[in-house]
Amino acid sequence: MKGLHIISTGKQSTDEFIKKVKAIHAKIDFIHIRERNWTAKDHIAVIRKLIAVGVDPKKIIINDRVDIAVTGRVGGVQLTSHSLDVCDVKKYFPSLQIGCSVHSVEEALEKEEQGANYLIYGHIFKTNSKIGLPPRGLKNLSKITSSVKVPVIAIGGITPINLSTVLQEGASGIAVLSGILLAEDCTIATLKYREKLDEKR
């Protein structure tokens, strides 16, 4: 689960999302679909269209909805605080890669013990998607990465310029939303992240 993750923004149509992912998926390690307003049918339709344009289904991660991840036969599911317990998902769907969003060392240790394959932690830097909430910063990221053995993916305000500082604190990868999918040219933006990530790894 290491590398470059992109997360859908909730601000694009299904057609626009598919078009952009088609253009960049070869340079992306994982594609998270986090669309609270899409129906289950919408999710399945998008998954099938992504696979049809060449996306490896193992790269696709569905936010919260275990049923969609299983039905769509994708690589994994990203669980949140209101999702099913990690233990239950692990027990009944052992083939899924399970990620958890965490916000403290205690929560990270708990989710790792329950069987999470990776963790997403943030937001690391100031970001427009978390206006009014102070960033957790690099020191807290370091506490998380040094406390668990599973990969930690950093999220929040990460750019090609500050990416190296995140990796220096032990992150196994980064997750990006608007920095790629809402960029003026998503292909160029992806290459900038990819080059910096590969250089530091």
C-alpha positions as CSV (number, residue, x, y, z in Angstrom):
1,M,0.0,0.0,0.0
2,K,3.0,2.3,-0.3
3,G,3.3,5.1,-2.8
4,L,1.1,7.6,-4.4
5,H,-2.6,7.6,-3.6
6,I,-5.2,9.8,-5.2
7,I,-8.6,10.4,-3.6
8,S,-11.7,11.6,-5.5
9,T,-12.8,15.1,-4.6
10,G,-16.5,15.0,-4.6
11,K,-16.5,17.9,-7.0
12,Q,-16.4,16.1,-10.3
13,S,-18.9,14.2,-12.5
14,T,-18.3,10.5,-12.9
15,D,-17.3,11.1,-16.6
16,E,-14.7,13.7,-15.6
17,F,-13.3,11.5,-12.9
18,I,-13.0,8.5,-15.2
19,K,-11.4,10.7,-17.9
20,K,-8.7,12.0,-15.5
21,V,-8.0,8.6,-14.0
22,K,-7.6,7.1,-17.4
23,A,-4.9,9.7,-18.2
24,I,-2.9,9.2,-15.0
25,H,-3.6,5.7,-13.6
26,A,-0.3,4.3,-14.9
27,K,1.6,6.7,-12.6
28,I,-0.7,6.2,-9.6
29,D,-0.4,3.4,-7.1
30,F,-3.9,3.5,-5.6
31,I,-7.1,5.3,-6.5
32,H,-9.6,6.0,-3.7
33,I,-13.2,6.5,-4.5
34,R,-14.7,8.7,-1.8
35,E,-18.1,10.0,-3.1
36,R,-20.8,10.3,-0.5
37,N,-23.4,11.4,-3.0
38,W,-22.9,8.5,-5.4
39,T,-25.3,5.6,-5.2
40,A,-24.1,2.0,-5.0
41,K,-25.0,1.7,-8.7
42,D,-23.0,4.8,-9.5
43,H,-19.9,3.3,-7.7
44,I,-20.2,-0.1,-9.6
45,A,-20.7,1.7,-12.9
46,V,-17.6,3.8,-12.4
47,I,-15.5,0.8,-11.2
48,R,-16.5,-1.1,-14.4
49,K,-15.7,1.9,-16.6
50,L,-12.3,2.3,-14.9
51,I,-11.4,-1.3,-15.4
52,A,-12.6,-1.0,-19.1
53,V,-10.1,1.8,-19.7
54,G,-7.2,-0.3,-18.3
55,V,-7.2,0.5,-14.5
56,D,-6.0,-2.5,-12.4
57,P,-8.9,-3.3,-10.1
58,K,-6.4,-4.0,-7.3
59,K,-5.5,-0.3,-7.4
60,I,-9.1,0.8,-6.6
61,I,-10.0,1.5,-2.9
62,I,-13.6,2.2,-1.9
63,N,-14.3,4.5,1.0
64,D,-16.4,3.0,3.8
65,R,-18.6,0.8,1.6
66,V,-17.4,-2.8,2.1
67,D,-20.4,-4.1,0.1
68,I,-19.3,-2.1,-3.0
69,A,-15.7,-3.1,-2.6
70,V,-16.7,-6.8,-2.5
71,T,-19.2,-6.5,-5.3
72,G,-16.9,-4.5,-7.5
73,R,-14.0,-7.0,-6.8
74,V,-11.6,-4.2,-6.2
75,G,-8.4,-4.1,-4.1
76,G,-9.6,-2.7,-0.8
77,V,-11.7,-0.5,1.4
78,Q,-10.8,2.6,3.5
79,L,-12.6,2.5,6.8
80,T,-13.7,5.5,8.8
81,S,-14.9,6.1,12.4
82,H,-18.5,5.1,11.4
83,S,-17.5,2.1,9.3
84,L,-17.6,-1.6,10.2
85,D,-15.0,-2.8,12.6
86,V,-11.7,-3.8,11.0
87,C,-11.9,-7.2,12.7
88,D,-15.2,-8.0,11.1
89,V,-14.1,-6.9,7.6
90,K,-10.9,-8.9,8.0
91,K,-12.7,-12.0,9.1
92,Y,-15.4,-12.1,6.4
93,F,-13.4,-10.5,3.5
94,P,-9.8,-11.5,4.0
95,S,-8.8,-10.7,0.4
96,L,-9.5,-7.0,0.9
97,Q,-6.7,-4.6,1.8
98,I,-8.0,-2.6,4.7
99,G,-7.1,1.0,5.4
100,C,-8.1,3.1,8.4
101,S,-8.1,6.8,8.9
102,V,-6.5,7.7,12.2
103,H,-5.9,10.8,14.2
104,S,-3.7,9.7,17.2
105,V,-1.1,7.3,18.2
106,E,-3.6,5.4,20.3
107,E,-6.0,5.0,17.4
108,A,-3.2,4.0,15.1
109,L,-2.0,1.2,17.5
110,E,-5.6,0.0,17.9
111,K,-6.3,-0.2,14.2
112,E,-3.0,-2.0,13.6
113,E,-3.8,-4.5,16.3
114,Q,-7.2,-5.1,14.8
115,G,-5.6,-6.0,11.4
116,A,-5.5,-2.9,9.3
117,N,-3.1,-3.2,6.4
118,Y,-2.3,0.5,6.3
119,L,-3.2,3.8,7.9
120,I,-4.0,7.3,6.6
121,Y,-3.0,10.1,8.8
122,G,-3.5,13.9,8.5
123,H,-4.0,16.6,7.8
124,I,-0.3,17.3,7.9
125,F,-0.2,20.8,6.4
126,K,-2.7,23.6,6.1
127,T,-5.3,22.8,3.4
128,N,-8.4,24.4,2.0
129,S,-10.4,21.2,2.6
130,K,-9.9,21.6,6.4
131,I,-10.4,25.3,6.8
132,G,-10.3,26.4,10.5
133,L,-8.7,23.1,11.7
134,P,-5.0,23.4,12.6
135,P,-2.8,20.9,10.8
136,R,-1.3,18.0,12.8
137,G,2.1,18.6,11.5
138,L,5.3,16.6,10.9
139,K,6.1,15.9,14.5
140,N,2.8,14.2,15.1
141,L,3.3,12.3,11.9
142,S,6.7,11.1,13.1
143,K,5.0,9.8,16.3
144,I,2.6,7.8,14.3
145,T,5.1,6.3,11.9
146,S,7.5,5.3,14.7
147,S,4.7,3.7,16.7
148,V,3.3,1.2,14.1
149,K,4.8,-1.3,11.7
150,V,2.1,-1.0,9.0
151,P,2.5,1.7,6.2
152,V,1.3,5.2,7.1
153,I,0.1,7.3,4.2
154,A,0.2,11.0,4.9
155,I,-2.5,13.4,3.7
156,G,-3.4,17.0,3.7
157,G,-1.7,19.9,2.0
158,I,1.1,17.8,0.5
159,T,2.8,19.2,-2.6
160,P,5.8,18.1,-4.6
161,I,7.7,20.8,-2.8
162,N,7.1,19.6,0.8
163,L,6.7,15.9,-0.1
164,S,10.3,15.0,0.9
165,T,9.7,16.3,4.5
166,V,6.8,13.9,4.9
167,L,8.8,10.9,3.8
168,Q,11.6,11.9,6.1
169,E,9.2,11.5,9.0
170,G,8.6,7.9,8.0
171,A,5.5,8.1,5.8
172,S,5.3,5.2,3.3
173,G,3.4,7.3,0.8
174,I,1.1,10.3,0.3
175,A,-2.6,10.8,-0.5
176,V,-3.6,13.7,-2.8
177,L,-7.0,15.1,-3.8
178,S,-7.2,18.5,-5.4
179,G,-3.4,18.7,-6.0
180,I,-3.9,16.2,-8.8
181,L,-7.6,15.8,-9.7
182,L,-8.4,19.5,-9.6
183,A,-5.0,20.7,-11.1
184,E,-5.1,22.6,-14.4
185,D,-3.3,19.6,-16.0
186,C,-3.6,16.5,-13.9
187,T,-1.0,14.6,-16.0
188,I,1.7,17.2,-15.4
189,A,0.7,17.4,-11.7
190,T,0.9,13.6,-11.3
191,L,4.3,13.5,-12.9
192,K,5.6,16.1,-10.5
193,Y,4.5,14.1,-7.5
194,R,5.7,10.8,-9.0
195,E,9.2,12.2,-9.8
196,K,9.6,13.6,-6.3
197,L,8.3,10.4,-4.6
198,D,10.5,8.1,-6.7
199,E,13.5,10.3,-6.1
200,K,13.1,10.2,-2.3
201,R,12.3,6.5,-2.2
